[in-house]
Amino acid sequence: MSALTLNDIGHAFLGRTVLDRVTLDIGEGELVALVGPSGCGKSTLLHIAAGLVEPRHGRINRTYGRHAVVFQEPRLLPWATARKNIGMALPERLSVRDRHDRILAAAAAAALEGEDLDKYPVQLSGGMKQRTAIARALASEADFLFFDEPFTALDPALRRHMQDIVIGHVGSGKRGGLFITHDMAEAVRIAHRVVVLDRRGNGISGKRHISLMPGERDERMVFETVQHFMKQDPLFRHVEELDERRAG
């Protein structure tokens, strides 16, 4: 059963078409990685799917209850502690005890130490800020999560740690999700399926299912799969442009 369906989505900025005839279906408990060259409209499509931007045309069908979004920037409130930033995702009806327990559980899932929860964003490292943003999304207990290139600014060790969190809480099939990335290895490592957006936003060029569950793939498999996609699969002939942002 589908959790999210985008049907014939189109959008334009200042009269310039950035997306046209984009149709995408994501199943319940499925994590899809969306890739494509810079400027092809990936983030715009995610923002439309998450209800942050109204499409120019097309239909969106969401069968899940609630969703949360993790952006490239953590987007934490600077005047609130990490604890309060995480708690912003919680409904007001929760008791003080339940609220406390949910915050601690989400923080632990995102590998945040208890002593970090009373720090303000300015006191947190870049990785800790991003973990706080992920904890905020996890605390909401949303059924579907959107990730808009959330780990671009992190070093390789932190990036891998964040990927493990995504695999454990979304890629395991507990929740559905849409994950935008410029890193093919990241896409292959965390997603059930990789979807390629046309370089000019004119629909979906194609998709590839990845064997095994995300948490079951070793480094060799990830490497060999990426090499096959990039060197032998014509679907990815324009995806060499994926790394241009990180190379600049």
Secondary structure, 3 states (H helix, E strand, C coil): CEEEEEEEEEEEECCEEEEEEEEEEEECCCEEEEECCCCCCHHHHHHHHCCCCCCCEEEEEECCCCEEEECCCCCCCCCCCHHHHHHCCCCCCCCHHHHHHHHHHHHHHCCCCHHHCCCCHHHCCHHHHHHHHHHHHHHCCCCEEEEECCCCCCCHHHHHHHHHHHHHHHHCCCCEEEEECCCHHHHHHHCCEEEEECCCCECEEEEEECCCCHHHCCHHHHHHHHHHHHHHCHHHCCHHHHHHHHHC
